[in-house]
Each structure stands twice: as C-alpha cells, then as structure tokens.
Amino acid sequence: MTAQLSDQPVPAAPAGPRPTPSASGRTAVSGSGHTAVSGSGAGVRVGKTRRAAGALAVIAGCNAMIQLDDPIVNIALPGMRADLGLSEVGASWVVTAYLLAFGGLLLLGGRLGDLLGRRRVFMAGVALFTAAAALRGAASSGEMLIAVRAVQGVGAALAAPSGLALLLSMFPPGPARTRAIAVCTAAGALSTAGGLLLAGALTSLGSWRWVVYLDVPVGVAIVVAAPFVLVETRRVPGRLDAAGALLSALGAAALVFGLARAAERPWSDLSVAGGVPAGIAVLVLFAVVERRARQPLVAPALFADRDRLLAYGATLAVPGAVIGTYFFLNQFFQAGRGWSALVAACALLPLPVTTALAAAGGERLLRRLGARRMLAVGAGLLMCGNGWLALSVTGPYPVVLPALVLLGAGMACAVLPLTVLATSSPAPDRAGAASGVLNAVQSVGGSVGLATLVAVASHGGGAAAGFVAGAGFAAVALVAAAGLRRRPAAVVS
C-alpha cells in the first residue's frame, strides 16, 4: 500500500462504499468515517468504524494528558515551592526529574512495546503516569514530589511511543492515518489551551494541589476504555538489547540534563559543560553498538531513508521555534505587565487554539500540498511569527496577537507532515522503535530550543534576541523541507 508523502499532492479516496473485512484478514475496513484495515504480521488493523474512533479517542487522550502536564506544572510550580519549602534548585528538579526519565527512556519504551505488546505497555505507562499524578497532589515534601515526577516521566516514556505505534498499526498509510495524526495534534493543542486556562484559574482560586489532579480523571478514563477499543499487537520475536537500552538511557538523560541546566546556568557550569558532551559521546557509542547488535534497540535502517532523516532533523528544530513564546511571553505578561497567572494564560490561548483549528484541516491541506510544501509553509509561518514577536514583544497585546496566530498555524503545518514522514514506512515489527525515536527527537528538541533561546536572551539581547533565535530554528526546518524528495515516497503498510 502506498501514499503520497512528498511534494506531490495525495489523491482523495474514491467515492463509494468502502470494503468490509474478509475472512482472510487482509481487507481495508470501514463503512464510513475513519478507515481502518485488518492486516497481517505484527500490524493490527481495527475492523469497525466505531472501534476505530474509540481507539483514536484513547490514543489522542493520552497525547493530550501528557501535553496537559506541562502547563500544569509550570503554573503550579510557584505554589509548590512555597508550600513544600523548595529551594530554587529543588524547584528546578521538579521539572528536570521528569525530563530525565522521559527523555532517557523513550527509545526503550518504544522497543518494549514491540516486544511485549503495544497495548500492554501503553496501558502500563498510562496507569503509572496517572498513579504518580495522584501521588504528586498528595506530596508532603519536596523529595516526594521530585520522586513522583520521575515516576511520571517513566510512565510517559512507556505510553507515548506505544500509543503512536498503536495508531500506526491501526490506521493504514494515507488519508486515514493522516487524519488520525491530525486529531492527535489537535487534541494536544487543545489540552495545552485548556491546561493553561484551568491551571491559571485553579491557581488563582485555590491551591496548587487542585491543579495537579487534573491529569488523574483523564488517565483513569483511558485505562478503563483501552481494553475495549485497542487491539493488542502480536509480540515480536526477539530479545531486548540490554547494552543499547542502557547506553540510550544514559546518553539521552545526560544530554537532556545538560541542556536543562543550560537554560538556568552559564555554559561554563560543570553540569552543562560536562553533561552535554558526555551525553553526545554516549549516544555516539550507542550508535556504534547498535550497528553491530544482532537485535538492536533501534534498527539502523530507520536512518537509511533520506526523507525520514530530514524529518528527524526538522523535528529537532521545530520546538525551538515555539517554546520561546510560552517561556518569554508568560514571564513578560506576569512580571512585566503585572498580569495574574489566569490573565497571562488567557493571553497565550490564541497560539494553541490556532494550532488545533489548523490541525483539524491538516489532512486536506497535506493532500493538496504534499509534505514538502506543507512543511515549508509551516516553517515560513514560524519564521514570520518569531520575527513579528522580536519587533513587537513589548508592544500592546493587540499588536502581539497576530504573531500568536502565525505561530499556532505554523506549528500545525509543520508537525503534521513531519510526523507522517518520520513514521511513514517502518517495518511493522519496528513501529514502536520508530515512534520512540520520533518522541525522543521531539523531547531533545525542546531542551535544545529552550537552552539556546535562554542563552541568547541572557547575553544582553533580551526576549527579542530569543525570538530571533526562534526564527533561526524555523529556518532549519525550512532547509530540511527543501531537501525532501520531490517525487512521491512509497509507504509500505
């Protein structure tokens, strides 16, 4: 089965009734709505439209829950610090502990889904994340809070790649899969918007503990619904590459730690100057080990396709084009203009809301433009949005507002084709590993972006210089778009 993923438009699906499942288990399904396919091998295709919609809701809900956690913690952190007596270093570890566990274990989490069953690993990750969220709200000390944040990171590292791999195995390449990815993108953006609003309101009206419980009902609902709508994948024969798992965890954790510290301290600090080079060195060693391993954690073949490699590079850059908006504008609105957390959150809402609206029509746009042109449009919008903010960040809010809309639309136009390209054609037994790589690149990209923007801003240029750096990250994505093949890329289901 093939789908157009590069410069050529993707043809619309033919009108008329769609095939129904056959006894052989190889026929595309769906009477209406989402298309799902029943396949062979490690992949599993959902056979009923209603079940496909339920599966998509569960996977999108997990994506939303994980993304919801970021605004929750950022807004609740001052209250946590005051209530639990956290020092500045302790408060930073509330964020860093999660990043280390999440970034360090994503590759392992994706491979475990391939070996043990993706639904099983997905549910275990969501349950762990939810339990840790509940304990976080009951934390009686800073040490307990930091510990449960690390456990949350482990849960997210299991759930995120397994959820994406389930989506890949349930929806065939082409319009059905693109729509599913667009739904997940929109759900993540809406959860960010809702998280900003709810966290700001609850922080203003009550305790930070009310805020951090927002994840719990979402996680419980996902765990309850998952067995009924998600189809378990067959376990892939093989064993875990222990050496690769250890090296990937150590390398990614050291790199994320160094970059997280770089956002707070000078690059000459030992934790930065040691952490970043050490992480890179261990990841290089990991790549050498994987090339020689009989059953590698990440198959080197995943990096053999030029389009996928460029998609990984652009995925590394795109977070840096957006993360500065939340970081700098939130600080400026509250510290510079004296706005409350709730008002500042409302002021930032146009960005995620625009992302959600643009993602809703993303499948149609991708079909019309192709991945190459759509990524170029997204990168161009991100460059314009950052440039606008560099010139207007201290101006009245109505002047700042158009930049938020540009950034929101650019984010949707960039993320959708990048996700489709990065997950376009892995072997069915490697979908979990491919998803883990994509999630790991996104995680490291956020850390790289924030560290770079803060370093640029702190060297005298202020927020305006940070937004110029953000435009630079968008330019990297634009260069990657130019390097994508013009001819259609074949996608093997």
N, C-alpha and C positions, 0 to 999 in steps of 0.2 A: 504494500500500500504506500502511495506517495502523496506528498503535499508540497505546495509551493511555499518556500520559506525565504527566498532571497529577493531579488529585485522584481521578479515577475509577479503580477497580481495572482492571487489564489482564486480559482474559479468557484462560483457559487455552486452549492449542491443542487443537483437536478430536482425539479419539482416532482410531485407524485408520492405515493406511499413508499415507505422505506422497508427493506427486507425484515423479516422476522427470524428469530433463532431457529436453526435447524438441528437435527439430531447430531450432526457431526460436530457442532460447537464451533463452527468457523464463520458464521454469517453475521453481518452487521445487523444490529438490532435497532429498535426504536420505532414506535408507531408515530410519535410526534415529539416535538421538543428536543431535548438533548439526545444526540446519537450515542449509542454505546455498542460495543462489539464483544462478541464471545470469541476468544482466541485460544490458541494452544501454547505450549511452552510455559514459561514462568509467568507470562502475562495473563491477566484475567479480565474479561470484559463483562460489564454489567448487562443483563439481558432485559431489563424493564425500565421504561422511562421514569416511572415514579421512583424506583430504587436508585436509578442514576442520579436523579435530582436530590434524593436524600443523602446519597454518598457525597455529592458535591457540597451540600449544605454542611455536612460534618467536617469535611476537609477545609472548606472555607472558614468555618467556625474556629477551627484550630489555628489557622493562619491569623484570623482576627484576634484571637485570645493572646497569642504570642506578641503580636504588634501592639495590642492594647496595654501590655505590661510596661512598655517604655514610658509613655506619658504619665501613667500611674505613679511609677517610681520617681520620675523627675519632679513631679508636682508635690508628691508626699514627702520627699527627702528632707526638706527643712523641718517638718513636723517630727519625723523620725529622729532626726539629730537632737532636737530639743527635748523630746520625751525620753529617749534612751541614753542621753548623755554622750552621744557620739562625738569624737573629735573630727576635725576636718579630714584627717587620714582615714578614720573609721567610716565616715560618710562616703568617701570615695570607694572604699572596699565594698560597700553595699552594691555599687554598680559593677566594680571590677570583678568581684567573685562570680557574678552571673556571666559576664563576658568571657572569663577564662574557661569556665565549664562548657558554655555553649560553643564558643569558637574552637575549643580544643577537641571536642568530642563529635563534631558534626560528621566527619568522614567515617568514624567508627559507627555512629548511629545509622548512617545510610547503608553500610555494609551489613550490619546486624539485621536490618530489615530484609535484605536479600537472602540471608542465611536462615533466619528463624521464622520468617513470615512477616509481611509488612503490616498487616492489621494488628497482629500481636504486639509488635514493637511500637506501633503508633499508639495503641491503647495504653500500653505500659508508660510511655512517655507522657501522655496527657494526664493519666492518673497521678504520676509522680509530680508533674508540674502543678496540678490542682491541689494536691495534699500540701506541697510546700507553700503555695499561696495562702492556704488556710493557716498554716503554722506561722507564716510571716505576720499575719494580722494579730496573732496572739503572742508575738515575740516579747519577752520580758527583759532582754538585754541586747546590746549591740552585737555581741558574739553570736547569739542565737539567730539574729536577723541576718547576719552575713552568711552563716552556715546554711540557712534555708534558701537563701538566694543562690548559693552554689548548687544546691539540690534542684532548684528550679531550672538552672542552666542545663543540668544533666537531662531533665525531663524534656526540655525544649529541643536539645540536640538529638534525642530519640524520635520525638514526634514530628519535627519539621521535615527532615528528609524522607521519612517513611510516608508522611502524608502526601508529599509531592509525588513520590514513587507510586503510591496507590492511584493518584489521579492519572499518571501516565499509563498505568496498566488498565485502567477502567475506561478511558476515553481514547479513541483511535486518533492518530495524527490527522491534522486537517481542521476544518471548522469546529468540530465538536470539542477537540482538545483546546483549541484557541479560546473558544467561549468559556470553557471551564477555567482556564488560566486567568481570563479577564474577570470572571466572577470572583476568584480568589484575590486578585489585585484590588478590585473594588471593595471587597469585604475588609481587607487590611486597611485601606484608606479610610473607610467609614469608621472602623474601630478606633483608628487614631483620632479622628474628629470627635467621636463620642467619648473616647478616653480623656481628651483634653477638656471637654465640656463637663463631664461628670466629675472628674478628679478635681477640677477647679471649683465646682460648686460644693462638693462634699468637704473639700479642704477649708473653704470659706465658712461653711455652715457647721461643721462638726470636727471630728478627729481624723487624723491620717489613717487610723485603723479602718474606718469606714471605706476609705478609698481602696486600700489594698485587697479588700474582699471582693472587688468587682470581678476578678478572674474566676472565682470559685463556682458560681452558678453556671457559667459558660462551660467550664471544664466538666462539671458533673453531667450536664446535658449531653456533651459529646461522648463521654464514656458510656452513658446509658444507651444512646442511639447507635453507636458504632457497630455493635454486633448484628444489628438488624439491617443495616444498609451497606456495610462494607463487606466485600468478598475477600476472603483470605487468599493470598497468593501461595503457590507451592514453594516449599523451601528449596533453595538452590543447593545442589550437592556441593560439598566442599568444606573447608575449614577456615577459621579466622586467621588472618595473617597477623600474629601477635606482635612481631617486630615492627611491622608497618603501623599497626594501631598505636603502639607506644610512641614511635617517632612522630607520627602525625599529631598526636595529642600534645606531646611536649613541645614540638615546634610551633604549632598554632597557638598554644597557650602562651609561650614565651613571646611570640610576636605580638599577640593581642595585648599582653601585659605591658610590653614596652611602649606600644602605641597609645594605650590608655594613659600611661604615666606621662607620655609626651604632651598630652592635652592639658596637663596640670603643671608640669615641671620643665625646665630647660633641657635641651637635647644633650647637654653635658652631664646631666644627672646619671649616676651609675645604673639606676633601674632602667633608664632609657637607652643609654649608650651600650649597656650590656644586653638588655632584653631583646632589642630589635635585631642586632647582628646574630645573637645566639639563635633566635627563632628562625632567621633566614638560613643559617648554617645547618640546623637540624632538619629543616624542610628540604634542603638540597640533598642531605644524606638520605632522607625518606624517599626522594625521587630515585636515587641510585638503587636503594634496596628494592623498591617496587619494580624496577626494570628487570631485576634478577629473580624475583619471587615467582614461584610456580602458581600460586593463587593470591595475587596481590590485593591489597585493600582497595586500591583504585587502579583499574586497568590502564596501562599507558596508552592503549588505543583510544581512550576518551579524548586524548590531547592530539590525536593524529589529524583530525578534521580541522581545516583552517577556519571555517566559519564558527565552529564551536569555540576554538581557541580565541578568536577575536571577540566572541560574545562574552567569554570569561573576562577578558581584558576590559571591555566596556562595563561589565557588571561591577568590576573592581572600582571603576571611576565614578559611576553614576551616583552612589550615595554621597560622595563628596560634594556634588553639585546641589544637594538639597539639605544636608544635615546642618549646614551653617545657618539656614533660615530659622530653624527651630531654636538653635543654640543662641545665636546673636540677637534675634528679634525678641525672643522671650525675655532675655536679660534686659534689653533696652526698654521694652514696654513696662516691665516691673520696676527696674532700678532707675531708668532714665526718665520715665513719664509718671512713675508712681502709681501705675495701674495695679489692681488686685490680680491674684492668680486667675480668677474666673474671667475678668475682663481681658487679660492677656491671652487666655486660651481662646476666647471668642474671636479675638482679632486674628488669630492664626488659622481659624477654621476654613477660610476660603481655599487654602492650599490642599488639605486632604479631601475636601468636598469636591473640588475640581478634579482631583485625581480619580475619585470614584466615578464621577459623571463621564469623564473621558474614557475610563476603562470599560464602562458599560457599552460604549460604541466601538471598542477597540478591535473586536473581531472583524467587523465590517471594514474598518479602516485598514487593517492588516491585509485583508483580502484584496482591497483596492490598490494599495501602495506596494505591498510586499515588505518583508522585514528590513531590507536595506534602506529603503526610502523612509519607512516609518521611524526607524531608529535615528536617521538623520534629522527628521522633523523634531523628534523628541529632544535630541541633543541641542539643536538650534534654539528651541524654546527655553531650555535650561540655561543656555548661554545668555539669552536675552533677559530672562528673569533675574539672573545674578547681576548682570550689568545694570539693569534698572535699579536694583537694590543698592548697588555700590554708589549710585548717584543720588538716591532718594531716601536712604535709611533713616536720616534724621528729620525728614520732612513730615507733613501732616499725613495721617493714616490714609485718606483717600488717594494720596499720591503713591503710597506703598502698595495699596490693594492690587493694582494691575499686575505687579510683579508676582504676587502670591498666586494669581490665576495662571500666569505664564508657567510658573514652576510646577503647579499641580498638573496642568495639561502635559507639560514636558515629561514629568515623571511617568505618567501613564503610557505615553507614546514610546518611551524608552524601555520600560520594564517589560511590557508585553512581548515585543519581538525578541528581546534578549532571553527571556525565559523559554520561549518557543525554540529559539536557535540552540540554546545550551542543553535542552532536553530532547532534541529532535530525533536522534536515531541511536540511542544506546541499545545494546543487546538487551532483551527482556530480563535476563538474569543479572543485569548490571544497572537497572533503573534506579535502585536505591543508592548505589555508589555515585551515579551521575547526579542525583538530587543532592547528595551530601556535598559534592564538590561545589555545586551552584550555591548552596546555602553558606558554605564556608567562605567562598569568594565574596558573597554579599556581606558577611559578618566582618571579614578583614577590611573590606572596602569602607565600611562605616567607620572603623577605627582609624584607618589611614586618612580618611577625609577629615574627621574631626581633629586629629592631631595636627595635620598640616594647616588647616584653617586657623586653629588657635595659635599655632606658632607664628603664622604670618601676621595675624592681628596683633599679637603681643609685641611684635618688633616695631611698634610705632605707627603702623598703618591703621589700626583700629578695625572696626567691623567692615568698613568699606573695602579695605585691603583683603579681608577674609572673603568677601563676596567676589572680588576679582579672582581670587584663587579658586573659588567655586566654579566660576566660568571656565577656568583652565581645566578643571576636571571634566566639565561638559565637552570641552574641545577634544579631549582624549577620546570620549565616546564617539564624537563626530568623525575623527580619524579612523576609528575602528569600523564605523559604518561604511566609509569609503573603501575599506579593504575587503568587504564582503563580496562574494562572487555575484556576478550579475545573472548568471544562469540559475535556474531553479535547483534547489538542493533536494536530493532524494531523501525520503524519510522511510525507514523500514519499520513496520509495526511489529 
